[in-house]
Amino acid sequence: MWLLIVIIPLLVWLDLRLFKIYFNFFFEDADDFSESVKYSFIPDLFSLFRGEYIKDRLAEFKLGMFIFLCIITIILEVSMVKGLLSLF
């Protein structure tokens, strides 16, 4: 139990730092992130007719990779914590 009290807050703190690194890697600033979110809700067909199809696909890819890396990080940490708890 004491192990969880120490590890969980530490992992949350490390996650926030790591997610910020991921964010800075994929997005130039908050406007770039909001543009990626906007393009993820716009159907590709509309972007094609507007002439923004490539920009749309790139924005969706960046957002998808950011979310994917965040989820994979959490999954790896949960499996590591489960492994540590099984030792005790």
C-alpha positions as CSV (number, residue, x, y, z in Angstrom):
1,M,0.0,0.0,0.0
2,W,2.8,2.4,0.9
3,L,4.3,1.7,-2.5
4,L,1.2,3.0,-4.3
5,I,1.1,6.1,-2.1
6,V,4.6,6.9,-3.3
7,I,4.6,5.7,-6.9
8,I,1.2,7.0,-8.1
9,P,1.8,10.7,-7.4
10,L,5.3,10.4,-8.9
11,L,4.0,8.8,-12.0
12,V,1.3,11.4,-12.4
13,W,3.9,14.1,-12.1
14,L,6.2,12.4,-14.6
15,D,3.3,11.8,-17.0
16,L,2.4,15.5,-17.1
17,R,6.0,16.3,-17.9
18,L,6.2,13.6,-20.5
19,F,2.9,14.6,-22.1
20,K,4.2,18.2,-22.3
21,I,7.3,16.9,-24.2
22,Y,5.0,15.0,-26.6
23,F,2.9,18.1,-27.0
24,N,5.9,20.2,-27.9
25,F,7.2,17.6,-30.3
26,F,3.9,17.4,-32.3
27,F,2.5,20.9,-32.0
28,E,4.1,24.3,-32.4
29,D,1.7,26.0,-30.0
30,A,-1.8,25.8,-28.6
31,D,-3.2,27.2,-31.8
32,D,-1.7,24.3,-33.8
33,F,-3.3,21.9,-31.3
34,S,-6.7,23.5,-31.6
35,E,-6.4,23.5,-35.4
36,S,-5.7,19.7,-35.2
37,V,-8.8,19.2,-33.1
38,K,-10.8,21.3,-35.5
39,Y,-9.7,19.3,-38.5
40,S,-10.4,16.0,-36.7
41,F,-14.1,17.0,-36.5
42,I,-14.3,18.2,-40.1
43,P,-15.1,15.4,-42.6
44,D,-12.3,14.7,-45.1
45,L,-14.6,15.3,-48.0
46,F,-15.2,18.9,-46.9
47,S,-11.5,19.5,-46.6
48,L,-11.0,18.0,-50.0
49,F,-13.4,20.5,-51.6
50,R,-11.8,23.4,-49.7
51,G,-8.4,22.4,-50.9
52,E,-7.2,21.6,-47.4
53,Y,-7.1,17.8,-47.6
54,I,-3.4,17.3,-47.0
55,K,-3.4,19.8,-44.2
56,D,-6.4,18.0,-42.7
57,R,-4.7,14.6,-42.9
58,L,-1.5,15.9,-41.3
59,A,-3.3,17.6,-38.5
60,E,-5.3,14.4,-37.8
61,F,-2.1,12.3,-37.9
62,K,-0.4,14.6,-35.4
63,L,-3.3,14.5,-33.0
64,G,-3.7,10.8,-33.3
65,M,0.0,10.2,-32.6
66,F,-0.1,12.5,-29.6
67,I,-3.1,10.6,-28.2
68,F,-1.5,7.2,-29.0
69,L,1.7,8.1,-27.3
70,C,-0.1,9.3,-24.2
71,I,-2.2,6.1,-24.0
72,I,0.8,3.8,-24.6
73,T,2.7,5.6,-21.8
74,I,-0.1,5.1,-19.3
75,I,-0.5,1.4,-20.4
76,L,3.2,0.8,-19.9
77,E,3.2,2.5,-16.5
78,V,0.2,0.5,-15.3
79,S,1.9,-2.7,-16.3
80,M,5.0,-1.7,-14.5
81,V,3.1,-0.9,-11.3
82,K,1.3,-4.2,-11.5
83,G,4.6,-6.0,-11.9
84,L,6.0,-4.2,-8.9
85,L,3.0,-5.0,-6.8
86,S,3.2,-8.6,-7.7
87,L,6.7,-8.8,-6.3
88,F,5.4,-7.7,-2.8
